């Protein structure tokens, strides 16, 4: 989405090693992206739907937790994958190489999520129709 382009670019410009940023709905649909290929962003968005669901289920096992996923970090052989809640039913995903500093990414993602969050409420869908 054009209104998100500059905000996503700012994250890319201020964090070394970012390869792709994807904004997605909880059901795995891409809302916006910066960097990388369109098909890759669609695959990342789809995978994130399962990952955020898994993180929420595991989080519910922690005493006192409501199971609301805040952030997931996965380290892979050449870098990192970050997934963060960014509004009601919306998430922010970042793929970055090994140069990335986790603390910097987390901080910048939180800042971006705060700025994007009010614009990202993604209501649940049922059979292709938005449920209100």
C-alpha positions as CSV (number, residue, x, y, z in Angstrom):
1,X,0.0,0.0,0.0
2,X,1.4,3.4,-1.0
3,X,0.8,5.0,2.5
4,X,3.1,2.3,4.1
5,X,5.9,2.5,1.5
6,X,7.8,5.3,3.2
7,X,7.5,3.8,6.7
8,X,8.7,0.4,5.6
9,X,11.6,2.0,3.6
10,X,12.6,3.9,6.8
11,X,13.0,0.6,8.7
12,X,15.1,-0.8,5.8
13,X,17.2,2.3,5.7
14,X,17.9,2.4,9.5
15,X,18.6,-1.3,10.1
16,X,21.6,-3.0,8.4
17,X,21.0,-6.3,6.7
18,X,17.2,-6.1,6.1
19,X,16.2,-8.1,3.0
20,X,12.4,-8.0,3.1
21,X,9.7,-6.4,5.3
22,X,6.1,-7.8,5.0
23,X,3.0,-6.5,6.7
24,X,0.3,-9.2,6.8
25,X,-3.1,-10.0,8.2
26,X,-3.6,-12.8,10.8
27,X,-4.9,-15.1,8.1
28,X,-1.7,-14.8,6.1
29,X,-2.6,-12.3,3.5
30,X,0.0,-9.7,2.5
31,X,-1.0,-6.1,3.1
32,X,2.3,-4.4,2.1
33,X,5.9,-5.2,1.5
34,X,9.3,-3.6,1.0
35,X,12.2,-5.5,-0.7
36,X,12.3,-9.0,-2.0
37,X,10.0,-10.6,-4.6
38,X,6.2,-10.5,-4.5
39,X,5.9,-14.3,-4.5
40,X,8.4,-14.6,-1.6
41,X,6.4,-12.0,0.4
42,X,3.2,-14.0,-0.2
43,X,4.9,-17.2,1.0
44,X,6.3,-15.4,4.1
45,X,2.8,-14.0,4.9
46,X,1.2,-17.4,4.6
47,X,3.9,-19.0,6.8
48,X,3.5,-16.3,9.4
49,X,-0.2,-17.1,9.9
50,X,0.8,-20.5,11.2
51,X,3.7,-19.2,13.2
52,X,1.7,-16.6,15.0
53,X,-1.0,-19.2,15.8
54,X,1.6,-21.6,17.2
55,X,3.3,-18.8,19.2
56,X,-0.1,-17.9,20.7
57,X,-0.9,-21.5,21.6
58,X,2.5,-22.0,23.3
59,X,2.2,-18.7,25.1
60,X,-1.1,-19.7,26.7
61,X,0.8,-22.5,28.5
62,X,2.7,-19.8,30.4
63,X,0.9,-19.1,33.8
64,X,-0.7,-15.7,33.7
65,X,-0.3,-15.3,29.9
66,X,-3.2,-14.6,27.6
67,X,-1.2,-16.1,24.8
68,X,-1.0,-12.9,22.8
69,X,2.1,-13.2,20.6
70,X,4.3,-10.1,20.9
71,X,7.4,-11.2,18.9
72,X,9.0,-14.3,17.5
73,X,12.6,-14.5,16.5
74,X,14.0,-17.4,14.5
75,X,17.7,-17.7,13.8
76,X,18.6,-19.5,10.5
77,X,22.0,-20.3,9.1
78,X,22.4,-17.0,7.2
79,X,20.3,-14.6,9.3
80,X,17.1,-14.0,11.2
81,X,13.4,-13.9,10.8
82,X,11.4,-11.6,13.1
83,X,7.6,-11.5,13.5
84,X,5.8,-9.0,15.6
85,X,2.2,-8.1,16.4
86,X,1.4,-4.7,14.7
87,X,-2.2,-4.0,15.4
88,X,-5.4,-6.0,15.8
89,X,-5.2,-9.0,13.5
90,X,-2.1,-7.6,11.8
91,X,1.7,-8.5,11.9
92,X,5.0,-7.2,10.8
93,X,7.7,-9.6,9.5
94,X,11.3,-8.9,8.8
95,X,13.9,-11.1,7.1
96,X,17.4,-10.0,7.7
97,X,21.0,-11.3,7.3
98,X,23.5,-12.1,10.0
99,X,24.8,-8.4,10.1
100,X,21.5,-7.5,11.9
101,X,21.6,-6.7,15.6
102,X,18.5,-8.2,17.2
103,X,18.1,-5.4,19.7
104,X,18.1,-2.8,17.0
105,X,15.6,-4.7,14.9
106,X,13.3,-5.3,17.8
107,X,13.4,-1.6,18.8
108,X,12.8,-0.3,15.2
109,X,10.0,-2.9,14.6
110,X,8.2,-1.7,17.8
111,X,8.5,1.9,16.7
112,X,7.1,1.0,13.3
113,X,4.3,-1.2,14.7
114,X,3.2,1.7,16.9
115,X,3.0,4.0,13.8
116,X,1.3,1.4,11.6
117,X,-0.9,-0.2,14.2
118,X,-3.9,2.2,14.1
119,X,-4.0,1.7,10.3
120,X,-3.6,-2.0,10.3
121,X,-6.7,-3.4,12.1
122,X,-7.5,-6.4,10.0
123,X,-11.0,-7.9,11.0
124,X,-11.4,-11.7,10.9
125,X,-12.7,-13.3,7.7
126,X,-15.1,-16.1,7.2
127,X,-15.6,-17.6,3.7
128,X,-14.0,-14.6,2.1
129,X,-16.3,-12.1,3.9
130,X,-15.2,-9.8,6.7
131,X,-16.8,-10.6,10.0
132,X,-17.7,-7.6,12.1
